[in-house]
């Protein structure tokens, strides 16, 4: 399954590069032609990045799941963009990970993607 991602500081990019799946960095004007999993970051006080919001307006019908990075210092707002996107588009939150994730985060994400791809 294709991974579409957005990264502001490089953490999400580093996370995605640890995964042995095809991936593409999103562009607000991009139109997807196959199902994808979104990996994004959380901005502000738990908001979805504007670029991601614009991208999803055009591509949400092919969205199959979402993961987000964050920093646990934000407490309840940690990786909250994943929850917001999941609620808006009716897809599962595959994972939340801190910064660029650990090996365990990569394993959890990969098994979640495999379960969605098998469905």
C-alpha angles and dihedrals in degrees: 000000000000119000116213113193146176124203129185103177099020097259095110091044090053090048093050092047089060090061123085095222132101112268140182131193109235127241120197090239095047119121115204121216100188137043115279146182115231122221115187144152130245120244135197112351096342102313129147111248113258092236090056092048091053092046093050094050088067099033110031094110089071096043111117103172144343140225129183140194125220145145120268089220086081092067112197090011092060107135088340092156088077091058092047093050092044091052094045096049105026097242129131126261102238096189149329120219137182118248107317095347134239131262088264090053089053091051092048092048093046093051091047091052091047090053092051093045090051091054 
